[in-house]
């Protein structure tokens, strides 16, 4: 086995363990939990804008975590399957949505049959990918011809002046978690930040078409502001956050 393969295996294990350890408190964070009401409506509007009506289509929620996006998509009328690498996350998702199927697997190596999904969605997964080119090729394989892909992600590395002023206080309060997060971030593909244009180029190279980059997430940010508080809300709005939709040929 090559040194690169050995490193990749170790990194994926570290990523899985990091999210496993965060599962117990994951839904306590307004940035992860989707509140009923205005925020849920804002997320649903974003998904409808890019995916159209659900119409019972088979939807795969990659890196499904505790099932918040799966809950949203199920309520919209999709036939949802969730997939996550961290079993503690899956335990919470299954308790929350007992009538949804949740599978344990690496989102970069799903082991699912080709053409088994009509829609794939991800939220805050792309920035953690070890090999995004291979992951995007895998997602294209899993999608049926004419299938839709929707990524919601961001550049959580590049920091502007607002972060330099306001961000340090929050980081100091959670230094251990931040250090572990930064260690993982330094080893993933997008260690310099997952910019929308670079992600879109990799999706095109993997064979996706009709790409659309959408930075109009203001309705979601406004809905989150009350629970996030003014400091976190300002920081979130200052980041390069986006949605990218695409489809497979056919």
C-alpha positions as CSV (number, residue, x, y, z in Angstrom):
1,X,0.0,0.0,0.0
2,X,1.3,3.4,-0.9
3,X,2.0,6.1,1.6
4,X,-0.7,8.3,0.0
5,X,-3.3,5.5,0.4
6,X,-2.3,5.0,4.0
7,X,-2.6,8.7,4.8
8,X,-6.0,8.9,3.1
9,X,-7.3,6.0,5.1
10,X,-6.1,7.6,8.3
11,X,-7.6,10.9,7.4
12,X,-11.0,9.4,6.7
13,X,-10.9,7.6,10.1
14,X,-10.1,10.9,11.8
15,X,-13.0,12.6,10.0
16,X,-15.4,9.8,11.0
17,X,-14.3,9.9,14.7
18,X,-14.4,13.7,14.8
19,X,-18.1,13.8,13.7
20,X,-18.9,10.7,15.9
21,X,-17.7,12.6,18.9
22,X,-19.7,15.7,18.0
23,X,-23.0,13.8,17.4
24,X,-24.3,14.1,21.0
25,X,-24.4,17.9,20.8
26,X,-24.7,18.4,17.1
27,X,-28.4,19.5,17.2
28,X,-27.6,22.1,19.8
29,X,-25.9,24.2,17.2
30,X,-28.4,26.5,15.3
31,X,-26.0,26.2,12.3
32,X,-26.7,22.5,12.1
33,X,-30.2,22.1,13.5
34,X,-32.9,23.5,11.2
35,X,-35.6,25.3,13.3
36,X,-39.2,24.8,12.4
37,X,-40.9,27.8,10.8
38,X,-39.0,30.5,9.0
39,X,-35.7,28.6,8.7
40,X,-37.3,25.4,7.5
41,X,-39.3,27.3,4.9
42,X,-36.1,29.1,3.7
43,X,-34.3,25.8,3.2
44,X,-37.3,24.3,1.4
45,X,-37.4,27.3,-0.9
46,X,-33.7,26.9,-1.7
47,X,-34.2,23.2,-2.5
48,X,-37.3,23.8,-4.6
49,X,-35.4,26.5,-6.5
50,X,-32.8,24.0,-7.6
51,X,-34.6,20.6,-7.6
52,X,-38.1,21.5,-8.5
53,X,-41.1,19.6,-7.0
54,X,-40.3,16.4,-5.1
55,X,-42.8,14.1,-6.8
56,X,-41.6,11.1,-4.8
57,X,-38.2,11.1,-6.4
58,X,-35.5,8.9,-4.8
59,X,-33.2,11.3,-2.9
60,X,-29.9,10.4,-1.3
61,X,-28.8,12.6,1.6
62,X,-25.0,12.3,1.8
63,X,-23.3,12.9,5.1
64,X,-26.8,13.0,6.6
65,X,-25.7,13.6,10.2
66,X,-28.5,13.7,12.6
67,X,-31.1,13.7,9.8
68,X,-32.0,17.4,9.6
69,X,-31.7,17.6,5.8
70,X,-33.4,14.2,5.5
71,X,-36.3,15.6,7.6
72,X,-36.6,18.6,5.3
73,X,-36.6,16.5,2.1
74,X,-39.0,13.9,3.5
75,X,-41.5,16.6,4.4
76,X,-41.1,18.0,0.9
77,X,-42.2,14.7,-0.6
78,X,-39.0,13.0,-1.6
79,X,-38.3,9.3,-1.0
80,X,-35.3,9.7,1.3
81,X,-32.3,7.6,2.1
82,X,-29.6,9.0,4.4
83,X,-25.9,7.9,4.4
84,X,-23.3,8.9,7.0
85,X,-19.9,7.6,8.0
86,X,-20.5,8.2,11.8
87,X,-22.7,5.6,13.6
88,X,-23.5,8.0,16.5
89,X,-24.9,10.4,14.0
90,X,-27.0,7.7,12.4
91,X,-28.4,6.6,15.8
92,X,-29.8,10.0,16.3
93,X,-31.1,10.3,12.7
94,X,-32.9,6.9,13.0
95,X,-34.5,7.9,16.3
96,X,-35.7,11.2,14.7
97,X,-36.9,9.6,11.5
98,X,-37.7,5.9,12.1
99,X,-39.4,5.5,8.7
100,X,-36.4,6.7,6.8
101,X,-33.6,4.3,5.8
102,X,-30.1,5.4,7.0
103,X,-27.0,3.6,5.8
104,X,-23.4,3.7,7.2
105,X,-20.9,4.3,4.5
106,X,-18.2,6.8,3.3
107,X,-19.8,9.4,1.1
108,X,-16.8,9.2,-1.2
109,X,-17.3,5.4,-1.6
110,X,-21.1,4.8,-1.2
111,X,-21.2,1.2,-2.3
112,X,-24.6,1.9,-3.7
113,X,-25.9,0.5,-7.1
114,X,-25.4,2.7,-10.2
115,X,-28.5,4.8,-11.1
116,X,-30.1,4.2,-7.7
117,X,-30.9,7.8,-6.9
118,X,-32.8,10.6,-8.8
119,X,-31.4,13.3,-6.5
120,X,-28.3,13.7,-4.3
121,X,-28.1,16.4,-1.8
122,X,-25.3,17.4,0.6
123,X,-24.8,20.1,3.2
124,X,-21.4,21.0,4.5
125,X,-19.7,17.8,3.1
126,X,-17.6,19.1,0.2
127,X,-15.1,21.0,2.3
128,X,-14.2,17.7,4.1
129,X,-13.6,15.6,1.0
130,X,-10.3,13.8,0.7
131,X,-10.6,13.2,-3.0
132,X,-13.4,15.3,-4.5
133,X,-12.8,14.3,-8.1
134,X,-13.3,10.6,-7.2
135,X,-16.3,11.5,-5.0
136,X,-18.0,13.5,-7.7
137,X,-17.4,10.7,-10.2
138,X,-19.0,8.3,-7.6
139,X,-22.0,10.6,-7.2
140,X,-22.5,10.8,-10.9
141,X,-22.4,6.9,-11.1
142,X,-25.1,6.6,-8.3
143,X,-27.4,9.2,-10.0
144,X,-29.8,8.1,-12.7
145,X,-29.6,9.7,-16.1
146,X,-30.9,13.3,-15.8
147,X,-30.5,13.1,-12.0
148,X,-30.0,16.2,-10.0
149,X,-27.2,17.1,-7.5
150,X,-27.4,19.9,-5.0
151,X,-24.4,20.9,-2.8
152,X,-24.7,23.5,0.0
153,X,-21.2,24.4,1.3
154,X,-18.7,27.2,1.8
155,X,-15.2,28.4,2.2
156,X,-14.7,28.2,5.9
157,X,-11.0,28.9,5.8
158,X,-10.6,32.4,4.2
159,X,-11.1,35.0,6.9
160,X,-11.8,38.7,6.3
161,X,-11.5,41.6,8.6
162,X,-14.7,40.8,10.4
163,X,-13.4,37.4,11.4
164,X,-10.2,38.9,12.7
165,X,-12.2,41.2,14.9
166,X,-15.0,39.0,16.1
167,X,-13.9,35.4,15.5
168,X,-11.2,35.1,18.0
169,X,-13.4,35.3,21.1
170,X,-15.5,32.3,20.0
171,X,-12.5,30.3,19.0
172,X,-10.9,30.8,22.4
173,X,-13.9,29.3,24.2
174,X,-13.7,26.1,22.2
175,X,-10.0,25.8,21.7
176,X,-9.9,21.9,21.8
177,X,-12.6,21.4,19.2
178,X,-11.1,24.2,17.0
179,X,-7.6,22.6,17.2
180,X,-9.0,19.2,16.1
181,X,-11.1,20.8,13.4
182,X,-8.1,22.7,12.1
183,X,-5.9,19.6,12.1
184,X,-8.4,17.8,9.9
185,X,-8.9,20.8,7.7
186,X,-5.2,21.1,7.0
187,X,-5.2,17.6,5.4
188,X,-8.3,17.6,3.2
189,X,-8.3,18.6,-0.4
190,X,-9.8,22.0,0.2
191,X,-7.4,22.9,2.9
192,X,-7.3,26.4,1.4
193,X,-11.0,26.8,1.3
194,X,-13.7,25.2,-0.9
195,X,-14.4,28.0,-3.3
196,X,-17.5,27.6,-5.5
197,X,-15.7,28.1,-8.8
198,X,-13.2,25.3,-8.0
199,X,-15.9,22.9,-6.9
200,X,-17.9,23.7,-10.1
201,X,-14.8,23.0,-12.2
202,X,-14.4,19.6,-10.6
203,X,-18.1,18.8,-11.1
204,X,-17.8,19.6,-14.8
205,X,-14.7,17.4,-15.1
206,X,-16.7,14.6,-13.5
207,X,-19.3,14.9,-16.2
208,X,-22.0,17.0,-14.6
209,X,-23.8,19.7,-16.7
210,X,-26.1,22.6,-16.3
211,X,-24.2,23.9,-13.3
212,X,-25.6,26.8,-11.3
213,X,-23.8,28.6,-8.5
214,X,-26.2,30.3,-6.1
215,X,-25.0,32.6,-3.3
216,X,-28.4,33.9,-2.5
217,X,-28.7,32.3,0.9
218,X,-29.9,35.5,2.7
219,X,-33.3,34.1,3.7
220,X,-31.6,31.2,5.5
221,X,-29.2,33.5,7.3
222,X,-31.9,35.9,8.4
223,X,-34.0,33.0,9.7
224,X,-31.0,31.7,11.7
225,X,-30.0,35.1,13.1
226,X,-32.3,35.0,16.2
227,X,-30.8,31.8,17.5
228,X,-27.2,32.4,16.4
229,X,-27.0,35.9,18.0
230,X,-25.6,39.0,16.3
231,X,-21.9,38.0,16.4
232,X,-22.3,34.6,14.8
233,X,-24.9,35.8,12.4
234,X,-22.5,38.6,11.1
235,X,-19.7,36.1,10.8
236,X,-21.8,33.6,8.9
237,X,-23.0,36.2,6.5
238,X,-19.4,37.3,5.8
239,X,-18.3,33.8,4.7
240,X,-18.3,32.6,1.1
241,X,-21.4,30.3,1.4
242,X,-23.2,28.9,-1.6
243,X,-25.3,26.2,-3.2
244,X,-24.3,24.5,-6.5
245,X,-26.8,22.5,-8.5
246,X,-26.0,20.3,-11.5
247,X,-27.5,17.3,-13.4
248,X,-26.2,14.2,-15.0
249,X,-26.6,13.8,-18.8
250,X,-29.6,12.0,-20.1
